[in-house]
């Protein structure tokens, strides 16, 4: 089933045209990697998928992002509801430092009006288990989220995103600030979560894209150059630009 149908998507920062007529369909319960050199529009594309791009002063979008059959840019659609369904994990782990591990996970539920301790306890445990973090923190839930290691903090942020039960996880270079062991844990987690969630990951690491994704999109200067099954993109790219990028001729 198609989760996203992106049609003629354009995005600007002021007068700078950063995404140009992007058209692609993203299947449910798959991992899609977005790759390309710095400044090509990867993060902007990701932020357009849950209407975070428009939060930047002077930013605007045209075209359609059809999610579950509904254009999220339609005037009748509430962007807050969009962001509940389409969660985001950022490049740098950003737990709320003044909050405990427990409250970091529960914060979204509390903002949605949930106060029942049993419901919150169950959601926190479930989310931390999904993020492969429960066994490491179950006896320290009252400690600050900032007390965790970098890799644990990133998994805490993933648990926080999962707690409100989204359908999609957007990940913007989630391993770029992590050591190799923590990176391996996040990659393993991405593959596990894809059984139940649709995941879209921006990565500057082409080997990571090859390891974790089912589909790969290659962007260059704001344009979608090539998109398809990851194995085909890496083993038999159809565009010379894609081949040059994957073989390190430019980056």
C-alpha positions, 0 to 999 in steps of 0.5 A: 500500500502507498503511504505517501504519494508526493506530487510536483513538490517544490520548496523555497527558503525565501527566493531560494528554490531548494526542491524542484518538482519532486515526484515519488511514492513511498510504500507502507512498512518500508525503509526509504533512504534519501541520499545526496551531497550536502545542500541538495535538499534532503532534510528539506524534503523530509521536513516537507513530509510532516509540514515542519518546513513551513515553520521556518520564516520565509519558507513555502511549499507547493504541490501535494503530499498525499498521506493515507489518501489525504493531501496534508497541505489541504487547507482543511488539514491540521498540521498538528495532527499531521505531526502526531501521525508522522513523527521525527527524530533529529540529527542530534539527540535532543532529550529534554534535559530538565525531564526524567527518562520517564517524562521524556517518553511521556511528554507527548501523551501528557500534552495530548491530555492523558493523565492516567498513570497506568496508561502512561506507565504502559506506554512508556514501557512499550515505547522504551522496549520498542526502542531497545532501551527498556532493559538499560534504563528500567531501574533509572526512569527518574534520572535525567534523560541528559544523563544517558550516553549519546546512543541511548539519548537517540534511542530515548528520542525514538521512544519519545516519538513512538509513544504517541503511536505515529504511523511514520518515523522521519529520521534526519541523519540519526547516527551522524553524532554517534560512535560505530557501536551506537550506530549499529544499534540504531540501524538494527532498531530501524530494521526492527521498527520497519515491521510496524512503521514506515521509516524515511531516513536522510543519511550522508552515509551511502553504506548505511543507506545500503544496509538499512533501506528497501528503497533509495532516493538520490537528490542532487541540486534539489532534483530527484535524480533517481529513485528505486529499490536500494539494490537496483540503485546501488548495483545498477544505477540508471543515471550517470550522476547516481553512479558517480556519487555512489562511487565517491567521484563527488560528494 
